[in-house]
Amino acid sequence: MFQRFQALSHVPLPYGTKLNDVMADSISRRPEVQRANQKPYLRDFVRSRVANGMVLGVTTNVGFRSPEFFQGVDVRLNVGLLRSAYQFNSAGTKRGALDSWHGFTASYTSGDIVSRRDTTRGWIVKAGLRSSFDYWVSDERFAGLFTYTELGIDRRDNRSAFVFTPQAGAQLGSLLKINYYRMPAWARIPAQLLLPLKFKGGTVIAAGRRPAPFTGVEIDLLF
């Protein structure tokens, strides 16, 4: 039928359509039709960049040799979408394309500034901008990079200080074609704990204090 009526090959159908309801069984059973009806495997990664979400972060000093470092746990809310760009190459496919997504973020962090002399416990409240950059190494895989640029208040030793916390990270699931986002939340969270694929590093820069770098992992709780 597709050979006789070529226009049918260009009629869009929503992903997950019950094909038997809209076309004959002889057509709906064809492998190319079944593949076209399947949701793209990495589509949920894009949804996590667009939708509002909550993220859990755990940070420590792995990889740094600094007189002081930061370690703690943060809970982050990603909300809103300021701008996005979804690109294609000259052939109309994704290889070599760079997609970008920009929105707002806010977080609460509880943790310690650790030095050779002592450990100072405190908390940080901050807000700012988040960005994701997805570079497609092939038509089916991309490397995900993300940044947080936040300002806020660092409270410790009964003293508050203005704080700047730039962070950058990488998300490797889309590069390795491991899609946690297809799992229900009760399975996705332990899977990310057992095989963490979202890493980040940054620095706590508080007024009047020595910069305290950190590295860590992130777990997407919901979106």
N, C-alpha and C positions, 0 to 999 in steps of 0.2 A: 504493500500500500504506500509506504514512504517513497518507493521508486516511482510510482505513478503520480503521486501528489507531493512534490518536493516541499511545498509550502508548509505541510504538516510538521516537518522537522524543525521549523522555526517558531512553532506555537509554544509559548511558555506555560509550564505547569508548576504550581507550588510544590516544594519539596514535600514528600510524604503523601502525595495524592493517591487515592485508591484507584489505581489505573483501570481496574475492571469496570469501574463506573463510567469511565469516559472514553474507553476504546475497546475494541474487540480483544478477546483473550489471545488470539494468535499474534497480536501486536504487543500487548502488555507483557507477554512472557519473554519477549526478545531481550537478550542480555544488555544491549545498548540502551534500550528503553528503561530497564531496571536501574542501570547505572545512572542515567540522567535524572531519575526520580529520587536518588539518594541524596541526603544532605551532605554537603562537602565536609570532609573529615575534620578540617581545621576551623570550621565556621564558628565554633564556640569560643575560640580564642578571640575572634573579633567581637563577639558579644560581650566578653569580659572587659573589653576596652571601652565599649559604648555604654553599657549598663552601669547603674550605681552598684557599688559593691563594698564588702567588708573584708579586710585582709589582716592576718595575724603575722607579725614579724618577730623573729628571735635573733638577737645580735650578740656578738662576742668579739674577741680580738684575733681570731685565726688569720694568719697571714701578715700581721703587723708586728713590728718591733718598735714600739713607741714608749716613751716614759709614762704616758697615760693612755688609757683606752676606755671605751664605753662598752658596757654590756647590759642588756636588759630585754624587755618585751614591750612591743607596741601594738596597739590596735588602731587600724587605719580605716577611714571611710573615704572612698572615691566617689565623687558625685559630679554630675553635670558633664557636658561636652562643649568645649569652646570652639574647637575646630578639628576637622579630620580631612585627610587626603588619601584616597584609595587609587593607586596608580596601576597602569598596565604598560608593558613594553610596546615597541613598534609593531610586533606581531600580534598584539592583542592578548598576550598571555602574561603571566606574573613573573617569570624569571628575570632577575635584575631590577625589579620594581621595589620602591621604598614607600611603604604606607606609614602614616603618622596620625596620632590621636592625642589630643590635648584637653585636659579638664582640670577640675579642682580636687584637692585632697586636704584632709585634716586628720591629725593623729594625736593620741595620748601615749606617752612612753613612760614606763617606770623602770629605773635601772640605776647602775652604779658607775661612777667615774673611778677607775682603779689605777693606782700608781704604785711605785715601789714602797712608798711610805704608808699609805692608808687607802681606805675605800670610803667614798662619799656617796650615800644613797640620796636619791631625789626623784623628781619627775619633770617631764617636759610636755607642754601643750603647744602645738604648732599647726600652722595651716599654710597652704600655698598652691602651687601648680604641679600637676603630674603630666608626664608625656610618655608615650610609647612609640617606638620606631621598629617596624617590622620589615626586614630586608629579605626578599625572596631569593634563595640560592637556587631554587628550581621551581617548576610550576606547582609542586606539591609540598615544599618545605620552606620555612622561613626562620630566620634567627630573630628573636624578639629582644629588644633592648628597651629599658625604661629608666626614667629619672624622676626624682622628687626634689623640688626646690621650695623649701619651707622656712618660715620665720615664726618665732614664738617666744615663750618664756620658759627659762630653766630655773627650777626652784630646788635649792639644796643649801644646807648649812643655815637655814632660816634666812636665806637671802635670795632674791630674785634677780635674774640677769637676762638680758636680751640674747636670743640664740638664733643661729643660722645653721641649718642642717642639710647641706647638699648631699644627695645620694644618687647612685647609678647602679643598674643591675642588668642581669641577663636572664631570659626565660628560655630554657632549652627544650621544653616539651614539643614545641612546634617544629624544631629542627630534627628531633629524633622521632617524630610522629608518635609521641605518647600523649594521648589526649585525656587528661584527668576530668575535663569538663563534661564529658559524656556520662560520667558516673553520677549517681545521686550523692547528695552532700555527705550522708553517713559513710559512704565508701570512699569518696574523694579525699576527705580530710586525712584519714589514716594512710591512704596511698601516697599522699604528698609528704607525710612524715617519714614513711619507709623509704621513699625514693624522691628526695627533694631535688627539684629541677629549676628552682627560681632563686637566684643568688643576688646579693647586693652588697655594696660597700659605701661608706660615707664618713662624714666627720661631724662631730658636735663642736661647733664654734661658738662659745659663750663669751660675752663681754667680760674682760678681766680674768679669763681663765685660759689655760693652755688648751689648744685643740686636742680632742680625744677621738681618734679614728675608730672605726668598727667595721666588721663584716658580719653577714648573717644570711638567713634564708627567710622566705615569705611563703605563707600558705593562704590560698584564696578560700575564705569561709563561705561566702555566698555572693550572688549577684543576680 
